[in-house]
């Protein structure tokens, strides 16, 4: 699959999963110059910025291994713009990661939610 198509499919699966566990999806692919957040949602009283990583093989490592400190920094910068726009600066928020891993079974991916990847 092409990278963009893989990413879009992974994001759709992530949204389905997040809805199933009670998250409310607010926005997808929030972009500013220099950054993008895959999914913005609510988990109870928390505004959650979700990065989605989808992989069909482990040739370049596990999906969660692709999140670097630089990537987290870029996501937080983009999140700050969203927080200002939404007037959410003094409320709770966090950055989560959803991994979609097709490597072991292309028909049924393993989906993992890792909450608060900044800590």
Phi and psi in degrees as GROMACS dihedral restraints (atoms count N, CA, C in turn):
[ dihedral_restraints ]
;  ai    aj    ak    al  type     phi  dphi    fc
    3     4     5     6     1   -71.1    20    10
    4     5     6     7     1   153.9    20    10
    6     7     8     9     1   -56.9    20    10
    7     8     9    10     1   -48.3    20    10
    9    10    11    12     1   -65.1    20    10
   10    11    12    13     1   -43.1    20    10
   12    13    14    15     1   -63.8    20    10
   13    14    15    16     1   -40.9    20    10
   15    16    17    18     1   -60.8    20    10
   16    17    18    19     1   -46.7    20    10
   18    19    20    21     1   -61.5    20    10
   19    20    21    22     1   -45.1    20    10
   21    22    23    24     1   -62.6    20    10
   22    23    24    25     1   -43.4    20    10
   24    25    26    27     1   -64.0    20    10
   25    26    27    28     1   -44.1    20    10
   27    28    29    30     1   -60.6    20    10
   28    29    30    31     1   -41.9    20    10
   30    31    32    33     1   -64.4    20    10
   31    32    33    34     1   -38.4    20    10
   33    34    35    36     1   -64.3    20    10
   34    35    36    37     1   -44.3    20    10
   36    37    38    39     1   -63.3    20    10
   37    38    39    40     1   -39.7    20    10
   39    40    41    42     1   -62.8    20    10
   40    41    42    43     1   -42.9    20    10
   42    43    44    45     1   -61.3    20    10
   43    44    45    46     1   -44.2    20    10
   45    46    47    48     1   -59.5    20    10
   46    47    48    49     1   -45.1    20    10
   48    49    50    51     1   -63.3    20    10
   49    50    51    52     1   -47.5    20    10
   51    52    53    54     1   -62.4    20    10
   52    53    54    55     1   -41.9    20    10
   54    55    56    57     1   -60.4    20    10
   55    56    57    58     1   -41.6    20    10
   57    58    59    60     1   -61.0    20    10
   58    59    60    61     1   -33.2    20    10
   60    61    62    63     1   -96.8    20    10
   61    62    63    64     1     9.9    20    10
   63    64    65    66     1   104.5    20    10
   64    65    66    67     1     1.9    20    10
   66    67    68    69     1   -76.0    20    10
   67    68    69    70     1   148.3    20    10
   69    70    71    72     1  -108.1    20    10
   70    71    72    73     1   117.1    20    10
   72    73    74    75     1   -75.4    20    10
   73    74    75    76     1   125.4    20    10
   75    76    77    78     1  -101.3    20    10
   76    77    78    79     1   -38.2    20    10
   78    79    80    81     1  -160.3    20    10
   79    80    81    82     1   149.9    20    10
   81    82    83    84     1  -121.6    20    10
   82    83    84    85     1   146.7    20    10
   84    85    86    87     1    53.3    20    10
   85    86    87    88     1    53.2    20    10
   87    88    89    90     1   -71.8    20    10
   88    89    90    91     1   121.8    20    10
   90    91    92    93     1  -121.7    20    10
   91    92    93    94     1   141.4    20    10
   93    94    95    96     1  -131.6    20    10
   94    95    96    97     1   170.2    20    10
   96    97    98    99     1   -63.4    20    10
   97    98    99   100     1   118.5    20    10
   99   100   101   102     1    94.6    20    10
  100   101   102   103     1     4.7    20    10
  102   103   104   105     1  -169.4    20    10
  103   104   105   106     1   159.8    20    10
  105   106   107   108     1  -148.8    20    10
  106   107   108   109     1   143.3    20    10
  108   109   110   111     1  -116.8    20    10
  109   110   111   112     1   128.4    20    10
  111   112   113   114     1   -63.4    20    10
  112   113   114   115     1   -49.9    20    10
  114   115   116   117     1  -139.9    20    10
  115   116   117   118     1   135.4    20    10
  117   118   119   120     1  -115.4    20    10
  118   119   120   121     1   129.2    20    10
  120   121   122   123     1  -150.6    20    10
  121   122   123   124     1   174.2    20    10
  123   124   125   126     1  -111.5    20    10
  124   125   126   127     1   134.2    20    10
  126   127   128   129     1  -122.6    20    10
  127   128   129   130     1    95.8    20    10
  129   130   131   132     1    58.4    20    10
  130   131   132   133     1  -114.9    20    10
  132   133   134   135     1   -96.3    20    10
  133   134   135   136     1     6.6    20    10
  135   136   137   138     1  -101.9    20    10
  136   137   138   139     1   134.7    20    10
  138   139   140   141     1   -84.3    20    10
  139   140   141   142     1   126.5    20    10
  141   142   143   144     1  -120.9    20    10
  142   143   144   145     1   128.9    20    10
  144   145   146   147     1  -101.9    20    10
  145   146   147   148     1   122.5    20    10
  147   148   149   150     1  -114.5    20    10
  148   149   150   151     1   125.8    20    10
  150   151   152   153     1   -97.5    20    10
  151   152   153   154     1   135.0    20    10
  153   154   155   156     1  -114.7    20    10
  154   155   156   157     1   131.0    20    10
  156   157   158   159     1  -123.5    20    10
  157   158   159   160     1   122.1    20    10
  159   160   161   162     1  -117.4    20    10
  160   161   162   163     1   134.0    20    10
  162   163   164   165     1  -137.5    20    10
  163   164   165   166     1   142.9    20    10
  165   166   167   168     1  -104.4    20    10
  166   167   168   169     1    -9.7    20    10
  168   169   170   171     1  -150.2    20    10
  169   170   171   172     1   167.7    20    10
  171   172   173   174     1  -105.1    20    10
  172   173   174   175     1    19.5    20    10
  174   175   176   177     1   -54.5    20    10
  175   176   177   178     1   -37.1    20    10
  177   178   179   180     1  -109.1    20    10
  178   179   180   181     1    21.3    20    10
  180   181   182   183     1   101.9    20    10
  181   182   183   184     1   176.5    20    10
  183   184   185   186     1   -72.7    20    10
  184   185   186   187     1   155.7    20    10
  186   187   188   189     1   -55.2    20    10
  187   188   189   190     1   -41.8    20    10
  189   190   191   192     1   -69.7    20    10
  190   191   192   193     1   -18.3    20    10
  192   193   194   195     1   -77.0    20    10
  193   194   195   196     1    -9.9    20    10
  195   196   197   198     1   -85.8    20    10
  196   197   198   199     1    -2.8    20    10
  198   199   200   201     1   -88.6    20    10
  199   200   201   202     1   110.8    20    10
  201   202   203   204     1  -100.6    20    10
  202   203   204   205     1   167.8    20    10
  204   205   206   207     1   -63.5    20    10
  205   206   207   208     1   -33.7    20    10
  207   208   209   210     1   -63.7    20    10
  208   209   210   211     1   -42.8    20    10
  210   211   212   213     1   -64.0    20    10
  211   212   213   214     1   -42.7    20    10
  213   214   215   216     1   -61.1    20    10
  214   215   216   217     1   -42.7    20    10
  216   217   218   219     1   -60.3    20    10
  217   218   219   220     1   -44.0    20    10
  219   220   221   222     1   -65.2    20    10
  220   221   222   223     1   -40.6    20    10
  222   223   224   225     1   -64.3    20    10
  223   224   225   226     1   -41.7    20    10
  225   226   227   228     1   -65.6    20    10
  226   227   228   229     1   -36.2    20    10
  228   229   230   231     1   -62.6    20    10
  229   230   231   232     1   -45.8    20    10
  231   232   233   234     1   -64.8    20    10
  232   233   234   235     1   -40.4    20    10
  234   235   236   237     1   -60.2    20    10
  235   236   237   238     1   -37.0    20    10
  237   238   239   240     1   -60.4    20    10
  238   239   240   241     1   -39.6    20    10
  240   241   242   243     1   -63.2    20    10
  241   242   243   244     1   -42.3    20    10
  243   244   245   246     1   -64.9    20    10
  244   245   246   247     1   -42.3    20    10
  246   247   248   249     1   -58.8    20    10
  247   248   249   250     1   -41.7    20    10
  249   250   251   252     1   -65.3    20    10
  250   251   252   253     1   -46.7    20    10
  252   253   254   255     1   -59.1    20    10
  253   254   255   256     1   -40.2    20    10
  255   256   257   258     1   -89.3    20    10
  256   257   258   259     1     0.8    20    10
  258   259   260   261     1    54.3    20    10
  259   260   261   262     1    50.4    20    10
  261   262   263   264     1  -118.2    20    10
  262   263   264   265     1    12.2    20    10
  264   265   266   267     1   -59.3    20    10
  265   266   267   268     1   -31.0    20    10
  267   268   269   270     1  -103.1    20    10
  268   269   270   271     1    18.3    20    10
  270   271   272   273     1  -117.7    20    10
  271   272   273   274     1   171.6    20    10
  273   274   275   276     1   -74.5    20    10
  274   275   276   277     1   138.5    20    10
  276   277   278   279     1  -150.9    20    10
  277   278   279   280     1   162.1    20    10
  279   280   281   282     1  -156.7    20    10
  280   281   282   283     1   169.6    20    10
  282   283   284   285     1  -115.2    20    10
  283   284   285   286     1   118.6    20    10
  285   286   287   288     1  -111.2    20    10
  286   287   288   289     1   162.5    20    10
  288   289   290   291     1  -125.6    20    10
  289   290   291   292     1   132.8    20    10
  291   292   293   294     1  -116.2    20    10
  292   293   294   295     1   125.0    20    10
  294   295   296   297     1  -106.4    20    10
  295   296   297   298     1   137.4    20    10
  297   298   299   300     1  -119.7    20    10
  298   299   300   301     1   111.6    20    10
  300   301   302   303     1  -119.1    20    10
  301   302   303   304     1   109.7    20    10
  303   304   305   306     1   -94.9    20    10
  304   305   306   307     1     0.5    20    10
  306   307   308   309     1   -59.7    20    10
  307   308   309   310     1   -41.3    20    10
  309   310   311   312     1   -85.4    20    10
  310   311   312   313     1   -26.3    20    10
  312   313   314   315     1  -152.7    20    10
  313   314   315   316     1   100.2    20    10
  315   316   317   318     1   -61.9    20    10
  316   317   318   319     1   -17.8    20    10
  318   319   320   321     1   -89.1    20    10
  319   320   321   322     1   -25.1    20    10
  321   322   323   324     1  -140.6    20    10
  322   323   324   325     1    95.0    20    10
  324   325   326   327     1   -71.4    20    10
  325   326   327   328     1   154.1    20    10
  327   328   329   330     1   -85.8    20    10
  328   329   330   331     1   128.2    20    10
  330   331   332   333     1  -115.7    20    10
  331   332   333   334     1   129.0    20    10
  333   334   335   336     1  -130.1    20    10
  334   335   336   337     1   134.9    20    10
  336   337   338   339     1  -106.3    20    10
  337   338   339   340     1   124.6    20    10
  339   340   341   342     1  -115.9    20    10
  340   341   342   343     1   112.5    20    10
  342   343   344   345     1   -83.4    20    10
  343   344   345   346     1   144.2    20    10
  345   346   347   348     1    52.0    20    10
  346   347   348   349     1    69.4    20    10
  348   349   350   351     1   -75.4    20    10
  349   350   351   352     1    -0.7    20    10
  351   352   353   354     1   -85.8    20    10
  352   353   354   355     1   -13.8    20    10
